[in-house]
Amino acid sequence: MANGTITLLLSERGPAYDEVAEAFLARLNDTRGVRVVHADDLDARGGQTLVRDTGLLVPVGSRATRLVAEHAGRTNAVLALMVPRSAFEAENWPTALPRRRLSAVFIDQPPARSLALIERLLPQARQVAVLYTPRVLANLTALQQEAGRRRLALRAHEIEQTGEVASGLRQVLPGSDVLLLLPDAQVVNANNVQHLLLTTYRYRVPVIGFSQGLVRAGAIAAVYSTPAQIGAQGGDIARQWRMAEGELPPPTHCNEFSIAFNTNVARSLGITLPDEAAVRQQLGAEP
């Protein structure tokens, strides 16, 4: 392989990105020819130089992934980490970049894992509410297929922007057994999350989130992959890339995951949560 250098490009400065980088480097094991760069430190010329001098580009987060998509060439390999599947697939990747040199470890969970969590926590649930925007349509299609396989009814409602979340909730919550949140910043963000969770609580509809933070805020549970788990899987892939003449596996969800429960909110909704360790083991057995 002509260029075994690796560049980690971090979207932001913060603990989550530091965790990804630390786990990536630890799992990679051999850090010779590896550098860590922050997106804030790059101008347009810097992005071009980064691409020219790197064999494997590892953008972490959506912002860094957009930067790499703008500049990557056919001699690069790209491994995006901690990016939503919808954002990765929506990027305008260069046509000259071979598919075997383009991969990712997504931040969102596979539909089977998310729906399995609902089945374990709420075995009587049949109506699953979902709010979505067009940007996550591919995720929704996979979710609908998996819901059908499990004989769950997906009550999906499309919105165009954050301002439509309240009206969307009024459409889907009546008659629903649970609300499943997807990692879509137009639906769930720091500005509206409290109002969203308070609304669902008033309707007495439990929420399944996609992060530990959402559970702390009021979701009854979440299945998620930590930055460290995503970074470690990225390090494994990068190590294999160095030994496989620059080829990468197809984009994938993170193999490792964590779960979190909010027992207080569950109790107030009259829900008895099962043993956390048992649920984690059951979800781990999902295909």
Backbone as CSV, one residue per row, in Angstrom:
resi,resn,N_x,N_y,N_z,CA_x,CA_y,CA_z,C_x,C_y,C_z
1,MET,0.848,-1.188,0.000,0.000,0.000,0.000,0.881,1.234,0.000
2,ALA,0.640,2.101,-0.952,1.529,3.244,-1.134,1.445,4.235,0.004
3,ASN,0.271,4.444,0.546,0.103,5.467,1.567,-0.692,4.896,2.725
4,GLY,0.001,4.508,3.778,-0.655,3.923,4.949,-0.976,4.939,6.014
5,THR,-0.885,6.222,5.691,-1.168,7.250,6.686,-2.672,7.350,6.959
6,ILE,-2.995,7.713,8.186,-4.386,7.807,8.631,-4.594,9.171,9.282
7,THR,-5.678,9.849,8.916,-6.018,11.120,9.549,-7.407,11.037,10.154
8,LEU,-7.485,11.268,11.457,-8.764,11.404,12.147,-9.167,12.876,12.090
9,LEU,-10.308,13.158,11.495,-10.797,14.532,11.403,-12.027,14.662,12.298
10,LEU,-11.913,15.414,13.389,-12.980,15.538,14.370,-13.855,16.744,14.062
11,SER,-15.168,16.555,14.053,-16.106,17.631,13.737,-16.049,18.756,14.753
12,GLU,-15.892,18.401,16.025,-15.919,19.384,17.102,-14.903,19.010,18.166
13,ARG,-14.698,19.939,19.095,-13.900,19.670,20.283,-14.865,19.339,21.415
14,GLY,-14.666,18.216,22.059,-15.559,17.833,23.141,-15.313,16.405,23.564
15,PRO,-15.868,16.017,24.716,-15.613,14.684,25.285,-15.978,13.533,24.357
16,ALA,-17.121,13.640,23.653,-17.544,12.532,22.794,-16.523,12.273,21.681
17,TYR,-16.018,13.350,21.079,-15.047,13.198,19.995,-13.704,12.718,20.527
18,ASP,-13.347,13.163,21.724,-12.122,12.672,22.351,-12.215,11.173,22.628
19,GLU,-13.400,10.722,23.044,-13.592,9.293,23.323,-13.432,8.458,22.059
20,VAL,-14.009,8.943,20.960,-13.866,8.223,19.694,-12.391,8.107,19.320
21,ALA,-11.678,9.233,19.392,-10.265,9.246,18.999,-9.428,8.330,19.879
22,GLU,-9.638,8.395,21.184,-8.854,7.570,22.110,-9.097,6.085,21.878
23,ALA,-10.366,5.705,21.711,-10.680,4.294,21.483,-10.152,3.825,20.134
24,PHE,-10.249,4.678,19.120,-9.734,4.352,17.785,-8.234,4.081,17.844
25,LEU,-7.495,4.975,18.461,-6.036,4.838,18.520,-5.625,3.633,19.347
26,ALA,-6.360,3.384,20.437,-6.032,2.235,21.283,-6.244,0.926,20.539
27,ARG,-7.327,0.820,19.786,-7.618,-0.414,19.057,-6.734,-0.562,17.829
28,LEU,-6.377,0.558,17.199,-5.471,0.506,16.047,-4.119,-0.052,16.456
29,ASN,-3.685,0.309,17.666,-2.483,-0.234,18.305,-1.191,0.371,17.774
30,ASP,-1.031,0.474,16.466,0.163,1.069,15.869,-0.200,2.459,15.351
31,THR,0.226,3.493,16.062,-0.191,4.863,15.716,0.833,5.599,14.863
32,ARG,1.809,4.901,14.341,2.743,5.555,13.417,2.000,5.972,12.157
33,GLY,2.245,7.180,11.717,1.587,7.676,10.524,0.137,8.071,10.747
34,VAL,-0.223,8.325,12.022,-1.594,8.730,12.352,-1.572,10.139,12.924
35,ARG,-2.514,10.973,12.480,-2.636,12.312,13.044,-4.105,12.613,13.326
36,VAL,-4.320,13.480,14.312,-5.669,13.888,14.707,-5.808,15.376,14.416
37,VAL,-6.840,15.733,13.646,-7.053,17.116,13.213,-8.482,17.517,13.561
38,HIS,-8.664,18.784,13.943,-9.998,19.322,14.208,-10.492,20.115,12.994
39,ALA,-11.765,19.952,12.683,-12.333,20.643,11.525,-12.185,22.153,11.643
40,ASP,-12.245,22.678,12.861,-12.114,24.123,13.069,-10.768,24.658,12.603
41,ASP,-9.774,23.795,12.537,-8.420,24.237,12.192,-8.158,24.214,10.691
42,LEU,-9.161,23.825,9.906,-8.964,23.699,8.461,-9.651,24.826,7.702
43,ASP,-8.969,25.371,6.719,-9.633,26.201,5.732,-9.756,25.355,4.461
44,ALA,-10.238,25.928,3.387,-10.437,25.161,2.155,-9.133,24.546,1.658
45,ARG,-8.065,25.337,1.747,-6.769,24.834,1.282,-6.277,23.709,2.179
46,GLY,-6.535,23.867,3.480,-6.129,22.831,4.420,-6.828,21.514,4.149
47,GLY,-8.121,21.573,3.752,-8.844,20.360,3.418,-8.247,19.651,2.226
48,GLN,-7.832,20.413,1.236,-7.213,19.821,0.041,-5.884,19.161,0.393
49,THR,-5.097,19.816,1.247,-3.809,19.258,1.658,-4.004,17.978,2.455
50,LEU,-5.007,17.990,3.325,-5.312,16.836,4.152,-5.579,15.608,3.297
51,VAL,-6.384,15.799,2.272,-6.745,14.704,1.385,-5.533,14.204,0.606
52,ARG,-4.722,15.127,0.133,-3.576,14.760,-0.691,-2.542,13.954,0.098
53,ASP,-2.416,14.224,1.393,-1.363,13.608,2.198,-1.828,12.410,3.010
54,THR,-3.028,11.902,2.771,-3.595,10.858,3.617,-4.072,9.670,2.800
55,GLY,-3.779,8.468,3.305,-4.309,7.264,2.683,-5.733,6.990,3.135
56,LEU,-5.945,6.982,4.464,-7.270,6.730,5.030,-7.742,7.956,5.791
57,LEU,-8.854,8.525,5.345,-9.488,9.658,6.022,-10.581,9.123,6.931
58,VAL,-10.542,9.530,8.186,-11.527,9.049,9.166,-12.270,10.260,9.743
59,PRO,-13.306,10.755,9.062,-14.095,11.852,9.632,-14.968,11.333,10.763
60,VAL,-15.039,12.113,11.832,-15.856,11.734,12.989,-16.964,12.771,13.142
61,GLY,-18.209,12.352,12.912,-19.333,13.271,12.986,-19.729,13.792,11.611
62,SER,-20.920,14.394,11.549,-21.489,14.820,10.261,-20.711,15.955,9.611
63,ARG,-20.246,16.924,10.405,-19.530,18.061,9.823,-18.248,17.612,9.143
64,ALA,-17.481,16.786,9.828,-16.229,16.289,9.245,-16.505,15.419,8.021
65,THR,-17.585,14.653,8.063,-17.934,13.810,6.915,-18.250,14.657,5.693
66,ARG,-18.964,15.772,5.887,-19.248,16.677,4.761,-17.957,17.232,4.175
67,LEU,-17.015,17.632,5.041,-15.744,18.175,4.563,-14.979,17.146,3.728
68,VAL,-14.967,15.923,4.197,-14.236,14.874,3.483,-14.919,14.571,2.151
69,ALA,-16.254,14.549,2.144,-16.974,14.268,0.899,-16.677,15.323,-0.165
70,GLU,-16.429,16.556,0.275,-16.133,17.640,-0.660,-14.761,17.491,-1.313
71,HIS,-13.823,16.882,-0.605,-12.432,16.900,-1.075,-11.852,15.535,-1.443
72,ALA,-12.474,14.450,-0.985,-11.870,13.129,-1.184,-11.703,12.802,-2.661
73,GLY,-10.622,12.094,-2.972,-10.339,11.672,-4.341,-10.225,10.166,-4.444
74,ARG,-9.972,9.688,-5.625,-9.981,8.243,-5.860,-8.814,7.525,-5.190
75,THR,-7.778,8.250,-4.797,-6.652,7.588,-4.130,-6.855,7.470,-2.624
76,ASN,-7.890,8.107,-2.094,-8.168,8.027,-0.665,-9.077,6.851,-0.338
77,ALA,-9.053,6.453,0.923,-10.092,5.602,1.494,-10.766,6.441,2.575
78,VAL,-12.060,6.236,2.774,-12.816,7.038,3.735,-13.585,6.121,4.670
79,LEU,-13.398,6.327,5.972,-14.125,5.586,6.991,-14.776,6.592,7.926
80,ALA,-16.066,6.855,7.741,-16.779,7.830,8.571,-17.247,7.163,9.864
81,LEU,-17.081,7.876,10.971,-17.488,7.351,12.273,-18.487,8.293,12.943
82,MET,-19.383,7.715,13.724,-20.346,8.479,14.530,-21.166,9.438,13.670
83,VAL,-21.633,8.921,12.550,-22.448,9.712,11.627,-23.756,8.956,11.392
84,PRO,-24.906,9.644,11.348,-26.162,8.946,11.032,-26.104,8.315,9.648
85,ARG,-26.731,7.177,9.525,-26.753,6.497,8.229,-27.329,7.411,7.151
86,SER,-28.418,8.125,7.488,-29.073,8.990,6.503,-28.135,10.081,6.008
87,ALA,-27.346,10.679,6.922,-26.421,11.745,6.531,-25.296,11.193,5.657
88,PHE,-24.799,10.023,5.994,-23.730,9.403,5.212,-24.202,9.100,3.794
89,GLU,-25.386,8.531,3.676,-25.888,8.141,2.360,-26.316,9.342,1.520
90,ALA,-26.614,10.458,2.198,-27.043,11.656,1.466,-25.873,12.470,0.925
91,GLU,-24.665,12.194,1.407,-23.509,12.961,0.952,-23.252,12.726,-0.538
92,ASN,-22.749,13.758,-1.196,-22.424,13.672,-2.614,-20.997,13.149,-2.756
93,TRP,-20.833,11.838,-2.567,-19.498,11.246,-2.616,-18.955,11.261,-4.041
94,PRO,-17.668,11.548,-4.201,-17.086,11.598,-5.559,-17.291,10.286,-6.309
95,THR,-17.706,10.384,-7.553,-17.922,9.171,-8.340,-16.622,8.419,-8.580
96,ALA,-15.500,9.119,-8.485,-14.202,8.469,-8.704,-13.748,7.658,-7.498
97,LEU,-14.436,7.815,-6.357,-14.045,7.091,-5.149,-14.659,5.694,-5.184
98,PRO,-13.836,4.655,-5.319,-14.383,3.295,-5.407,-15.160,2.929,-4.147
99,ARG,-16.252,2.180,-4.316,-17.086,1.800,-3.157,-16.300,0.973,-2.148
100,ARG,-15.325,0.213,-2.602,-14.552,-0.599,-1.663,-13.600,0.249,-0.825
101,ARG,-13.555,1.551,-1.124,-12.746,2.469,-0.320,-13.623,3.439,0.486
102,LEU,-14.907,3.121,0.622,-15.829,4.004,1.337,-16.630,3.189,2.339
103,SER,-16.517,3.557,3.622,-17.213,2.799,4.656,-17.598,3.723,5.802
104,ALA,-18.299,3.160,6.781,-18.755,3.945,7.933,-19.154,3.024,9.060
105,VAL,-19.110,3.560,10.271,-19.749,2.946,11.436,-20.779,3.964,11.912
106,PHE,-22.050,3.648,11.712,-23.122,4.610,11.967,-23.343,4.838,13.462
107,ILE,-23.915,6.006,13.776,-24.253,6.313,15.170,-25.607,5.715,15.543
108,ASP,-26.494,5.529,14.552,-27.814,4.992,14.859,-27.782,3.465,14.925
109,GLN,-28.830,2.907,15.484,-28.909,1.475,15.697,-29.627,0.780,14.542
110,PRO,-29.337,-0.499,14.317,-30.099,-1.238,13.309,-31.551,-1.371,13.764
111,PRO,-32.508,-1.338,12.835,-33.925,-1.412,13.221,-34.247,-2.611,14.103
112,ALA,-33.648,-3.748,13.834,-33.953,-4.946,14.626,-33.632,-4.733,16.098
113,ARG,-32.554,-4.031,16.374,-32.144,-3.813,17.764,-33.104,-2.861,18.474
114,SER,-33.502,-1.790,17.798,-34.414,-0.819,18.408,-35.791,-1.427,18.659
115,LEU,-36.303,-2.168,17.687,-37.631,-2.763,17.848,-37.604,-3.921,18.836
116,ALA,-36.488,-4.623,18.907,-36.367,-5.688,19.902,-36.428,-5.117,21.316
117,LEU,-35.857,-3.932,21.512,-35.925,-3.287,22.822,-37.381,-2.990,23.183
118,ILE,-38.146,-2.497,22.235,-39.574,-2.230,22.488,-40.288,-3.517,22.876
119,GLU,-40.021,-4.591,22.158,-40.687,-5.869,22.450,-40.345,-6.385,23.844
120,ARG,-39.096,-6.172,24.264,-38.689,-6.664,25.589,-39.281,-5.824,26.712
121,LEU,-39.379,-4.513,26.491,-39.856,-3.626,27.554,-41.375,-3.501,27.573
122,LEU,-41.981,-3.533,26.382,-43.420,-3.308,26.265,-44.031,-4.430,25.428
123,PRO,-44.128,-5.631,25.976,-44.562,-6.792,25.182,-45.979,-6.667,24.624
124,GLN,-46.816,-5.797,25.210,-48.174,-5.625,24.707,-48.266,-4.555,23.614
125,ALA,-47.186,-3.823,23.386,-47.204,-2.722,22.418,-47.352,-3.250,20.993
126,ARG,-48.228,-2.604,20.234,-48.404,-2.963,18.826,-48.313,-1.744,17.901
127,GLN,-48.650,-0.560,18.431,-48.645,0.656,17.629,-47.415,1.494,17.997
128,VAL,-46.471,1.603,17.067,-45.209,2.311,17.308,-45.208,3.612,16.524
129,ALA,-45.215,4.745,17.237,-45.217,6.054,16.594,-43.803,6.490,16.245
130,VAL,-43.660,7.132,15.091,-42.366,7.640,14.640,-42.590,8.964,13.910
131,LEU,-41.787,9.980,14.254,-41.746,11.214,13.475,-40.476,11.177,12.633
132,TYR,-40.575,11.610,11.381,-39.397,11.566,10.519,-39.430,12.719,9.526
133,THR,-38.257,13.041,9.004,-38.139,14.000,7.913,-37.649,13.256,6.674
134,PRO,-37.798,13.839,5.487,-37.376,13.145,4.262,-35.921,12.693,4.294
135,ARG,-35.076,13.361,5.062,-33.653,13.019,5.080,-33.393,11.627,5.660
136,VAL,-34.332,11.075,6.436,-34.120,9.750,7.026,-35.029,8.703,6.376
137,LEU,-35.440,8.964,5.155,-36.382,8.073,4.494,-35.831,6.657,4.342
138,ALA,-34.544,6.539,4.038,-33.948,5.200,3.903,-34.029,4.449,5.222
139,ASN,-33.771,5.136,6.336,-33.876,4.503,7.651,-35.314,4.052,7.908
140,LEU,-36.275,4.903,7.515,-37.677,4.588,7.762,-38.101,3.348,6.985
141,THR,-37.653,3.215,5.763,-38.005,2.052,4.951,-37.531,0.764,5.612
142,ALA,-36.294,0.770,6.086,-35.764,-0.409,6.777,-36.533,-0.684,8.065
143,LEU,-36.910,0.382,8.771,-37.668,0.235,10.009,-39.053,-0.349,9.732
144,GLN,-39.698,0.121,8.662,-41.018,-0.402,8.307,-40.948,-1.894,7.971
145,GLN,-39.909,-2.291,7.251,-39.755,-3.703,6.894,-39.569,-4.566,8.132
146,GLU,-38.741,-4.083,9.057,-38.495,-4.847,10.284,-39.733,-4.873,11.168
147,ALA,-40.465,-3.762,11.239,-41.698,-3.723,12.025,-42.713,-4.731,11.478
148,GLY,-42.835,-4.794,10.149,-43.744,-5.757,9.546,-43.366,-7.185,9.880
149,ARG,-42.070,-7.446,9.892,-41.605,-8.802,10.228,-41.976,-9.174,11.656
150,ARG,-42.018,-8.180,12.529,-42.330,-8.419,13.943,-43.813,-8.197,14.255
151,ARG,-44.610,-7.930,13.233,-46.049,-7.702,13.399,-46.328,-6.500,14.300
152,LEU,-45.530,-5.476,14.109,-45.748,-4.200,14.770,-46.247,-3.208,13.725
153,ALA,-47.171,-2.343,14.121,-47.692,-1.322,13.208,-46.916,-0.029,13.418
154,LEU,-46.249,0.439,12.372,-45.467,1.672,12.452,-46.357,2.842,12.036
155,ARG,-46.612,3.740,12.980,-47.446,4.918,12.706,-46.500,6.089,12.442
156,ALA,-46.038,6.183,11.208,-45.019,7.167,10.842,-45.680,8.435,10.312
157,HIS,-45.180,9.568,10.774,-45.699,10.865,10.333,-44.531,11.736,9.882
158,GLU,-44.616,12.231,8.656,-43.527,13.043,8.100,-43.695,14.511,8.472
159,ILE,-42.586,15.139,8.860,-42.557,16.576,9.068,-41.437,17.156,8.211
160,GLU,-41.511,18.440,7.954,-40.504,19.088,7.124,-39.429,19.784,7.953
161,GLN,-39.802,20.243,9.152,-38.865,21.016,9.965,-39.239,20.919,11.434
162,THR,-38.342,21.425,12.293,-38.520,21.314,13.732,-39.833,21.924,14.200
163,GLY,-40.262,23.017,13.598,-41.477,23.686,14.027,-42.740,22.855,13.877
164,GLU,-42.653,21.736,13.153,-43.819,20.890,12.948,-43.879,19.709,13.897
165,VAL,-42.908,19.612,14.805,-42.859,18.468,15.726,-44.102,18.419,16.608
166,ALA,-44.515,19.564,17.184,-45.663,19.589,18.093,-46.925,19.087,17.403
167,SER,-47.185,19.586,16.191,-48.382,19.136,15.468,-48.247,17.672,15.058
168,GLY,-47.024,17.253,14.739,-46.794,15.852,14.398,-47.088,14.923,15.564
169,LEU,-46.696,15.335,16.757,-46.979,14.532,17.948,-48.484,14.397,18.169
170,ARG,-49.209,15.478,17.934,-50.668,15.418,18.117,-51.316,14.452,17.120
171,GLN,-50.625,14.253,15.985,-51.142,13.325,14.980,-50.894,11.867,15.365
172,VAL,-49.700,11.580,15.892,-49.324,10.168,16.068,-49.508,9.620,17.477
173,LEU,-49.504,10.467,18.490,-49.559,9.942,19.852,-50.899,9.306,20.228
174,PRO,-52.040,9.906,19.883,-53.306,9.252,20.231,-53.397,7.854,19.594
175,GLY,-53.609,6.854,20.421,-53.711,5.484,19.922,-52.396,4.755,19.811
176,SER,-51.262,5.428,20.053,-49.956,4.769,19.975,-49.561,4.199,21.335
177,ASP,-48.802,3.116,21.303,-48.333,2.477,22.535,-46.960,2.977,22.955
178,VAL,-46.192,3.502,22.007,-44.822,3.926,22.294,-44.361,4.856,21.169
179,LEU,-43.489,5.797,21.502,-42.859,6.669,20.498,-41.395,6.287,20.383
180,LEU,-40.966,5.955,19.179,-39.567,5.632,18.916,-38.915,6.841,18.253
181,LEU,-37.867,7.369,18.885,-37.162,8.528,18.340,-35.991,8.062,17.478
182,LEU,-35.837,8.702,16.333,-34.708,8.435,15.438,-33.711,9.589,15.539
183,PRO,-32.435,9.338,15.298,-31.431,10.416,15.368,-31.529,11.365,14.186
184,ASP,-32.470,12.291,14.278,-32.715,13.281,13.236,-32.802,14.632,13.933
185,ALA,-31.851,15.500,13.671,-31.774,16.781,14.383,-32.968,17.692,14.096
186,GLN,-33.695,17.447,13.017,-34.883,18.233,12.740,-36.049,17.821,13.636
187,VAL,-36.000,16.608,14.154,-37.057,16.103,15.034,-36.682,16.255,16.501
188,VAL,-35.452,15.896,16.835,-34.991,15.937,18.228,-33.728,16.786,18.304
189,ASN,-33.802,17.863,19.067,-32.626,18.707,19.256,-32.698,19.377,20.619
190,ALA,-31.649,20.073,20.975,-31.567,20.671,22.310,-32.676,21.687,22.562
191,ASN,-33.184,22.293,21.510,-34.198,23.339,21.684,-35.599,22.792,21.943
192,ASN,-35.870,21.570,21.498,-37.248,21.081,21.619,-37.409,19.798,22.423
193,VAL,-36.306,19.218,22.882,-36.407,17.898,23.499,-37.263,17.899,24.758
194,GLN,-37.157,18.941,25.578,-37.952,18.975,26.806,-39.443,19.056,26.481
195,HIS,-39.805,19.903,25.525,-41.211,20.012,25.143,-41.710,18.707,24.548
196,LEU,-40.895,18.053,23.736,-41.273,16.781,23.129,-41.565,15.738,24.209
197,LEU,-40.676,15.627,25.179,-40.840,14.605,26.212,-41.991,14.936,27.162
198,LEU,-42.203,16.192,27.443,-43.345,16.580,28.282,-44.666,16.281,27.575
199,THR,-44.710,16.497,26.265,-45.924,16.207,25.501,-46.245,14.721,25.536
200,THR,-45.238,13.894,25.309,-45.478,12.445,25.336,-45.906,11.993,26.727
201,TYR,-45.350,12.626,27.750,-45.716,12.263,29.119,-47.186,12.605,29.377
202,ARG,-47.637,13.748,28.886,-49.041,14.130,29.069,-49.977,13.146,28.363
203,TYR,-49.536,12.601,27.241,-50.328,11.597,26.533,-50.150,10.203,27.137
204,ARG,-49.262,10.080,28.108,-48.959,8.797,28.766,-48.399,7.774,27.769
205,VAL,-47.616,8.262,26.832,-46.966,7.392,25.847,-45.474,7.331,26.162
206,PRO,-44.937,6.152,26.469,-43.506,6.047,26.762,-42.657,6.298,25.526
207,VAL,-41.438,6.759,25.757,-40.521,7.100,24.667,-39.295,6.202,24.714
208,ILE,-38.906,5.682,23.573,-37.637,4.964,23.415,-36.692,5.892,22.666
209,GLY,-35.571,6.234,23.292,-34.634,7.177,22.699,-33.455,6.487,22.026
210,PHE,-32.469,7.304,21.659,-31.287,6.767,20.972,-29.992,7.214,21.648
211,SER,-30.110,7.743,22.889,-28.908,8.162,23.609,-29.171,8.141,25.105
212,GLN,-28.099,8.088,25.854,-28.215,8.126,27.311,-28.780,9.462,27.772
213,GLY,-28.435,10.550,27.055,-28.941,11.860,27.397,-30.454,11.940,27.311
214,LEU,-31.064,11.279,26.315,-32.517,11.278,26.195,-33.170,10.518,27.341
215,VAL,-32.515,9.486,27.818,-33.043,8.743,28.962,-32.992,9.609,30.214
216,ARG,-31.914,10.328,30.393,-31.837,11.233,31.543,-32.927,12.301,31.461
217,ALA,-33.254,12.723,30.235,-34.232,13.789,30.048,-35.666,13.315,30.208
218,GLY,-35.921,11.996,30.065,-37.288,11.529,30.260,-37.745,10.358,29.415
219,ALA,-36.941,9.875,28.472,-37.288,8.643,27.762,-37.180,7.478,28.747
220,ILE,-38.002,6.446,28.576,-37.925,5.347,29.540,-36.708,4.460,29.284
221,ALA,-36.202,4.454,28.045,-35.066,3.588,27.736,-34.442,4.010,26.416
222,ALA,-33.244,3.530,26.184,-32.564,3.746,24.905,-31.565,2.627,24.684
223,VAL,-31.377,2.273,23.432,-30.254,1.437,23.037,-29.378,2.311,22.160
224,TYR,-28.094,2.321,22.421,-27.196,3.243,21.734,-25.782,2.670,21.750
225,SER,-24.956,3.173,20.878,-23.533,2.824,20.878,-22.755,4.035,21.363
226,THR,-21.878,3.826,22.319,-21.108,4.926,22.882,-20.027,5.375,21.906
227,PRO,-19.532,6.598,22.064,-18.411,7.039,21.225,-17.225,6.077,21.303
228,ALA,-16.955,5.557,22.493,-15.827,4.634,22.645,-16.069,3.340,21.870
229,GLN,-17.296,2.829,21.894,-17.600,1.602,21.152,-17.467,1.819,19.649
230,ILE,-17.941,2.959,19.169,-17.814,3.274,17.735,-16.356,3.463,17.359
231,GLY,-15.606,4.183,18.205,-14.190,4.405,17.930,-13.398,3.114,17.891
232,ALA,-13.703,2.201,18.806,-12.990,0.925,18.844,-13.243,0.109,17.581
233,GLN,-14.500,0.077,17.115,-14.781,-0.657,15.887,-14.088,0.003,14.702
234,GLY,-14.045,1.340,14.710,-13.312,2.039,13.662,-11.838,1.681,13.659
235,GLY,-11.253,1.562,14.852,-9.843,1.171,14.951,-9.591,-0.218,14.401
236,ASP,-10.513,-1.143,14.657,-10.400,-2.491,14.102,-10.408,-2.459,12.577
237,ILE,-11.337,-1.673,12.023,-11.449,-1.584,10.557,-10.190,-0.955,9.962
238,ALA,-9.672,0.094,10.616,-8.468,0.753,10.108,-7.263,-0.188,10.143
239,ARG,-7.174,-0.983,11.189,-6.074,-1.944,11.271,-6.163,-2.966,10.138
240,GLN,-7.390,-3.425,9.849,-7.581,-4.370,8.751,-7.293,-3.704,7.404
241,TRP,-7.643,-2.426,7.286,-7.379,-1.678,6.050,-5.881,-1.649,5.755
242,ARG,-5.084,-1.496,6.768,-3.629,-1.455,6.559,-3.094,-2.791,6.047
243,MET,-3.817,-3.858,6.343,-3.350,-5.190,5.935,-4.047,-5.687,4.676
244,ALA,-5.054,-4.940,4.190,-5.876,-5.435,3.085,-5.733,-4.603,1.830
245,GLU,-4.551,-4.018,1.641,-4.275,-3.250,0.425,-5.291,-2.135,0.216
246,GLY,-5.695,-1.492,1.296,-6.523,-0.299,1.201,-8.005,-0.511,1.035
247,GLU,-8.493,-1.739,1.112,-9.920,-1.978,0.944,-10.644,-1.934,2.293
248,LEU,-11.911,-1.507,2.254,-12.734,-1.374,3.452,-13.979,-2.239,3.324
249,PRO,-14.555,-2.670,4.450,-15.821,-3.410,4.412,-16.982,-2.455,4.134
250,PRO,-18.159,-2.961,3.816,-19.320,-2.086,3.589,-19.678,-1.303,4.854
251,PRO,-20.339,-0.166,4.712,-20.808,0.595,5.879,-21.689,-0.276,6.774
252,THR,-21.649,-0.009,8.082,-22.348,-0.883,9.014,-22.751,-0.137,10.279
253,HIS,-23.621,-0.744,11.044,-23.938,-0.261,12.380,-22.881,-0.807,13.341
254,CYS,-22.791,-0.183,14.495,-21.803,-0.618,15.479,-22.215,-1.969,16.076
255,ASN,-21.268,-2.869,16.163,-21.553,-4.187,16.733,-21.848,-4.099,18.224
256,GLU,-21.113,-3.238,18.921,-21.283,-3.100,20.361,-22.356,-2.055,20.661
257,PHE,-23.054,-2.225,21.772,-24.096,-1.271,22.149,-24.281,-1.269,23.661
258,SER,-24.957,-0.246,24.138,-25.302,-0.113,25.549,-26.796,0.161,25.651
259,ILE,-27.358,-0.069,26.823,-28.742,0.305,27.057,-28.818,1.115,28.336
260,ALA,-29.837,1.951,28.426,-30.053,2.771,29.619,-31.548,2.789,29.920
261,PHE,-31.897,2.746,31.214,-33.284,2.786,31.662,-33.511,4.006,32.538
262,ASN,-34.712,4.561,32.481,-35.150,5.588,33.421,-36.279,4.972,34.240
263,THR,-35.917,4.391,35.370,-36.893,3.661,36.174,-37.950,4.582,36.768
264,ASN,-37.577,5.814,37.082,-38.539,6.738,37.686,-39.666,7.086,36.711
265,VAL,-39.309,7.420,35.478,-40.331,7.746,34.483,-41.169,6.512,34.168
266,ALA,-40.518,5.359,34.038,-41.260,4.127,33.758,-42.269,3.846,34.867
267,ARG,-41.835,3.997,36.102,-42.733,3.733,37.235,-43.922,4.685,37.222
268,SER,-43.678,5.950,36.900,-44.767,6.927,36.880,-45.766,6.642,35.761
269,LEU,-45.329,5.907,34.743,-46.223,5.513,33.652,-46.827,4.128,33.880
270,GLY,-46.520,3.529,35.034,-47.054,2.213,35.346,-46.362,1.085,34.613
271,ILE,-45.116,1.299,34.218,-44.360,0.299,33.464,-43.294,-0.318,34.364
272,THR,-43.262,-1.638,34.430,-42.235,-2.351,35.185,-41.147,-2.795,34.216
273,LEU,-39.969,-2.272,34.390,-38.869,-2.604,33.481,-38.229,-3.927,33.874
274,PRO,-37.842,-4.733,32.899,-37.173,-6.009,33.202,-35.726,-5.787,33.621
275,ASP,-35.055,-6.877,33.931,-33.655,-6.803,34.336,-32.799,-6.294,33.173
276,GLU,-31.977,-5.279,33.444,-31.197,-4.632,32.386,-30.200,-5.595,31.746
277,ALA,-29.527,-6.398,32.567,-28.525,-7.331,32.032,-29.178,-8.364,31.118
278,ALA,-30.382,-8.820,31.503,-31.078,-9.811,30.685,-31.493,-9.209,29.339
279,VAL,-31.947,-7.968,29.366,-32.350,-7.309,28.119,-31.147,-7.132,27.210
280,ARG,-30.005,-6.731,27.779,-28.805,-6.552,26.961,-28.400,-7.868,26.301
281,GLN,-28.508,-8.956,27.038,-28.154,-10.270,26.485,-29.113,-10.662,25.369
282,GLN,-30.392,-10.383,25.565,-31.389,-10.723,24.544,-31.169,-9.907,23.275
283,LEU,-30.876,-8.619,23.428,-30.636,-7.783,22.254,-29.364,-8.208,21.532
284,GLY,-28.391,-8.677,22.281,-27.150,-9.132,21.672,-27.333,-10.358,20.803
285,ALA,-28.398,-11.083,21.047,-28.680,-12.297,20.257,-29.453,-11.985,18.992
286,GLU,-29.880,-10.700,18.827,-30.618,-10.328,17.620,-29.706,-10.437,16.393
287,PRO,-30.250,-10.838,15.235,-29.427,-10.925,14.020,-28.979,-9.557,13.544
